[in-house]
Amino acid sequence: MKNLCGKTVKINQAYEIWQTPNGQWTWYILKKYQNEENESKNHYSRWYTFVTSPIVPDGEYSDTYVKDIKSVAKRIK
């Protein structure tokens, strides 16, 4: 299966948006390094994200483990 989210996009074109229930943390998914099938098999799968939080209200870019996002947030887009 081809990775349809393998190209880096701008924040306003994010493939997905994930947010904590209280709305304090938001991750904009800008690139996925693996397709979804392989992602679920790899404990160390990561996404390239732009994240906003109380710590960095203006946001910052980072690679983040998929499991870390999915364990605390829900997809909102």
C-alpha positions as CSV (number, residue, x, y, z in Angstrom):
1,M,0.0,0.0,0.0
2,K,1.3,3.4,-1.0
3,N,1.8,6.1,1.7
4,L,-0.6,8.9,0.6
5,C,0.6,11.2,3.4
6,G,4.3,11.0,2.6
7,K,4.8,14.5,1.3
8,T,5.3,17.3,3.7
9,V,2.4,19.9,3.6
10,K,1.8,23.3,5.2
11,I,-0.2,23.7,8.4
12,N,-3.3,24.9,6.6
13,Q,-3.2,21.7,4.5
14,A,-2.6,19.2,7.4
15,Y,-3.5,15.6,6.6
16,E,-5.1,15.2,10.1
17,I,-5.6,17.3,13.2
18,W,-5.5,15.6,16.7
19,Q,-6.5,17.3,19.9
20,T,-6.6,16.5,23.6
21,P,-10.1,16.5,25.2
22,N,-9.4,19.8,27.0
23,G,-8.2,21.4,23.8
24,Q,-4.9,22.5,25.3
25,W,-2.7,20.4,22.9
26,T,-3.3,20.3,19.1
27,W,-1.2,18.3,16.6
28,Y,-1.3,19.2,12.9
29,I,-0.1,16.1,11.0
30,L,2.1,17.4,8.2
31,K,3.8,14.1,7.1
32,K,3.5,10.4,7.9
33,Y,6.6,8.4,7.5
34,Q,4.8,5.1,7.0
35,N,1.5,4.1,5.5
36,E,-1.3,3.2,8.0
37,E,-0.8,-0.6,7.7
38,N,2.9,-0.4,8.6
39,E,2.3,2.3,11.1
40,S,0.1,0.0,13.3
41,K,2.8,-2.7,13.3
42,N,5.7,-0.4,14.2
43,H,5.9,0.7,17.8
44,Y,8.2,3.6,16.8
45,S,6.1,5.0,14.0
46,R,6.3,8.8,13.9
47,W,4.6,11.8,12.3
48,Y,6.0,15.2,11.4
49,T,3.8,17.6,13.2
50,F,3.2,21.2,14.2
51,V,2.0,21.2,17.8
52,T,0.5,24.0,19.9
53,S,0.3,23.6,23.7
54,P,0.4,25.7,26.9
55,I,4.1,25.3,26.9
56,V,4.5,26.6,23.3
57,P,1.3,28.5,22.5
58,D,2.8,29.8,19.2
59,G,3.6,26.2,18.2
60,E,6.6,24.3,17.1
61,Y,7.6,21.7,14.5
62,S,8.6,18.2,15.7
63,D,8.7,14.5,14.9
64,T,6.3,12.8,17.4
65,Y,5.6,9.1,18.0
66,V,2.2,8.2,16.8
67,K,1.5,6.2,19.9
68,D,2.1,9.3,22.1
69,I,-0.5,11.3,20.2
70,K,-3.1,8.6,19.9
71,S,-2.8,7.8,23.6
72,V,-3.9,11.3,24.7
73,A,-5.8,12.9,21.8
74,K,-8.7,12.3,19.4
75,R,-8.7,13.0,15.7
76,I,-10.8,16.1,15.0
77,K,-10.1,16.3,11.2
